[in-house]
């Protein structure tokens, strides 16, 4: 299967450069369909540029705190001089959504 996901400029270029390989999302009905071997095309929200990746693993967690504690922050899209905070995901997902669905770290590699 092939999926399209939109990203802000920073995470887009971090995936494109190979620095970020875990895309964090809500584990809702849409993300529950994603399987290892699927293709995800990431589209840059600002420029429309796209990159193709292959899903190499799916990591599910109860919440973003557990996801963040399981990976080095650079794999999640943070620079070395940045603080990695699970609360950063609150701008995208509400607590009730996280409690209902849980979260997923989609591990990808460039095609």
C-alpha positions in Angstrom: 0.0 0.0 0.0 1.0 3.6 -0.5 0.2 6.5 1.8 0.7 10.2 1.6 1.5 12.3 4.8 2.2 16.0 5.0 5.0 17.4 7.1 6.2 20.8 8.1 9.5 21.9 6.6 11.9 20.9 9.4 10.8 17.3 9.8 10.5 16.9 6.0 14.2 17.9 5.5 15.3 15.8 8.5 13.7 12.7 6.9 15.1 13.6 3.5 18.6 13.9 5.0 18.3 10.6 6.9 18.6 12.2 10.3 15.0 11.5 11.3 13.7 8.0 10.8 10.7 7.8 13.2 7.6 9.7 12.2 5.3 10.1 15.3 1.5 10.0 14.8 -1.7 9.2 16.5 -2.4 5.5 16.1 -5.9 6.2 14.7 -7.8 4.1 12.1 -5.7 5.6 9.2 -2.3 4.7 10.8 -3.5 1.3 12.0 -3.7 0.3 8.3 0.1 0.9 7.7 2.2 -2.2 7.5 5.9 -2.9 7.2 6.9 -2.8 3.6 4.3 -0.1 2.7 5.4 3.2 1.0 4.8 6.6 2.6 5.2 9.6 0.4 5.9 12.6 2.6 4.9 16.0 1.2 6.4 19.3 2.4 3.5 21.5 3.5 5.4 24.7 2.5 6.9 23.7 -0.9 4.9 20.7 -2.1 8.2 18.7 -2.5 7.9 15.0 -1.9 10.1 12.1 -0.9 9.3 8.4 -0.9 10.1 6.1 2.1 9.5 2.5 3.0 8.1 1.5 6.3 10.6 -0.7 8.1 9.0 -1.0 11.5 5.9 0.0 13.5 6.3 1.0 17.2 3.1 1.4 19.1 2.8 3.1 22.5 0.2 4.2 25.0 1.4 7.8 24.9 4.1 10.1 23.5 6.0 10.0 26.8 6.7 6.3 26.3 7.5 6.8 22.6 10.0 9.6 23.4 11.7 7.5 26.1 12.3 4.7 23.6 14.3 6.5 21.0 17.2 8.9 20.7 15.7 12.4 20.1 17.5 12.8 16.8 15.6 9.9 15.4 12.4 11.8 16.3 13.4 14.9 14.5 15.2 17.0 17.2 18.5 18.6 16.8 21.2 17.9 19.5 20.8 21.4 21.0 17.0 21.0 21.3 15.0 19.7 24.2 12.8 16.7 23.2 9.5 17.1 25.0 6.4 14.8 24.5 4.3 17.9 25.2 5.4 19.2 21.7 2.8 16.8 20.2 0.0 18.6 22.0 -0.2 21.0 19.1 -1.3 18.2 16.9 -3.2 15.8 19.1 -5.5 16.1 22.2 -5.2 14.1 25.3 -8.6 12.4 24.7 -7.4 11.4 21.2 -4.2 9.9 22.6 -6.0 8.1 25.3 -8.5 6.6 22.7 -6.0 5.5 20.1 -2.5 5.5 21.5 0.4 6.6 19.4 2.8 5.2 16.8 6.4 5.7 15.8 6.5 4.8 12.1 10.1 3.8 11.3 11.0 4.6 7.7 14.0 4.6 5.3 14.4 6.5 2.1 13.6 4.6 -1.1 
